Amino acid sequence: MRWFTELMARAGKVGKRTAYVRISELHIRQSKDGTWTEALGSGDIDYPRLVKLLRDRSVRPLLVLEQAVEKESPTTMTALEVATEAVARAATTSTW
């Protein structure tokens, strides 16, 4: 999250509002202890905080749900199960 806040602070040189209104798409995935997880959920990225920050600035980007897989990533679900869970979580959570 700090990277996003720092990026927006640097963008503030041209006007913070200008930087935020240019956000049209947000690719989301999750990691836990620095390793990409197979599905969205709790982890290293504080999505509720990010969503609040964007909503406070009236930013409503298109969400792109990504599955990032590394050698260390868990593999307990099929790709279809991962996609189904990600869409359900994004659609039903009050933070989006």
Residue pairs with C-beta under 8 A, 6 or more apart in sequence:
1 45
1 46
1 49
1 50
4 50
4 53
5 53
8 16
8 19
8 20
9 16
11 18
11 19
12 19
17 57
20 54
20 57
20 59
21 59
23 54
23 59
23 61
24 61
24 62
25 61
25 62
25 63
25 64
26 54
26 61
26 62
26 63
26 64
27 64
27 66
28 40
28 45
28 47
28 63
28 64
28 65
28 66
28 90
29 36
29 37
29 40
29 45
29 65
29 66
29 67
29 68
30 36
30 37
30 39
30 40
30 41
30 42
30 43
30 44
30 45
30 47
31 37
31 43
31 44
31 45
31 68
32 42
32 43
32 44
33 44
34 44
35 70
35 72
35 73
36 68
36 69
36 70
36 73
37 43
37 73
37 74
38 67
38 69
38 73
38 74
38 75
38 76
38 77
38 82
39 67
39 77
39 82
39 85
39 86
39 89
40 47
40 65
40 85
40 86
40 89
40 90
41 89
47 95
48 95
51 95
51 96
52 95
54 60
54 61
63 90
63 96
65 83
65 86
65 87
65 90
67 79
67 82
67 83
67 86
69 75
77 85
90 96
